[in-house]
Amino acid sequence: EPEVTQTPSHQVTQMGQEVILRCVPISNHLYFYWYRQILGQKVEFLVSFYNNEISEKSEIFDDQFSVERPDGSNFTLKIRSTKLEDSAMYFCASSEIRDFGTQYFGPGTRLTVL
Amino acid sequence: EDKVVQSPLSLVVHEGDTVTLNCSYEVTNFRSLLWYKQEKKAPTFLFMLTSSGIEKKSGRLSSILDKKELFSILNITATQTGDSAVYLCAVDNYGQNFVFGPGTRLSVLP
């Protein structure tokens, strides 16, 4: 069965550093998403991406965040100048069409900011 | 402000019991409501509901949407210990946001 993969599974960084979280969506999927889940809290939508541009984003997705599809397979989330409160599990997802019901989620990257 | 509320937040039952989980929402541009099960890591998709009154069913799980009263329920019959998880409700607020509720933590005891 096709799957979305994410690397690394756990990233530890110092406050103020930049991190790049990587995702490999399913190969024929065209829509890509990032979510985060702070420990013990609800899942929060960050951004959706289609045709090399952001199609939707939440209020959380401010100038500190950016997304990119640098090549034909990777989809990245960059967090600049990390803060303690950025510590969370970050999930990538992809879908063939803009349909949250057909998304495949990756296993997540746990980001710990010290 | 877009809002998805779930109740109860936590529920403990015994195997064989039937449970009903609730989700209510307030969003500006409703497109669909989705239910997920989250065990250890990423949520896994259960149902997507777009129309009122049409029950979706998968095994012991079923769900229905009421777009007039802005809520949905998820029923699980004959619960098993493997049903223990956090059940998430989310609403596709088309073109703006995808809003998750806080989840209902279900614990099924043997």
Contacts between the chains, C-beta under 8 A, distances in Angstrom:
chain1	res1	chain2	res2	distance
A	33	B	98	7.9
A	41	B	102	7.6
A	42	B	88	7.5
A	42	B	100	4.9
A	42	B	101	6.5
A	42	B	102	4.7
A	42	B	103	6.2
A	43	B	38	7.6
A	43	B	43	6.5
A	43	B	88	6.3
A	43	B	90	7.4
A	43	B	100	4.4
A	44	B	100	6.6
A	45	B	97	6.0
A	45	B	98	4.0
A	45	B	99	7.0
A	45	B	100	7.2
A	48	B	98	7.8
A	56	B	95	6.4
A	56	B	96	6.7
A	56	B	97	7.0
A	56	B	98	7.6
A	58	B	97	5.2
A	58	B	98	7.8
A	89	B	41	7.4
A	91	B	42	5.4
A	91	B	43	7.8
A	93	B	42	8.0
A	99	B	48	7.8
A	100	B	32	6.9
A	100	B	34	5.7
A	100	B	48	7.2
A	100	B	90	7.1
A	100	B	92	5.2
A	100	B	98	5.9
A	101	B	32	6.7
A	101	B	34	5.7
A	101	B	45	6.2
A	101	B	47	7.9
A	101	B	48	3.3
A	102	B	45	7.8
A	103	B	45	6.9
A	105	B	42	3.7
A	105	B	43	6.1
A	105	B	44	7.4
A	106	B	42	6.4
A	107	B	41	5.4
A	107	B	42	5.9
A	108	B	41	5.2
A	108	B	42	5.7
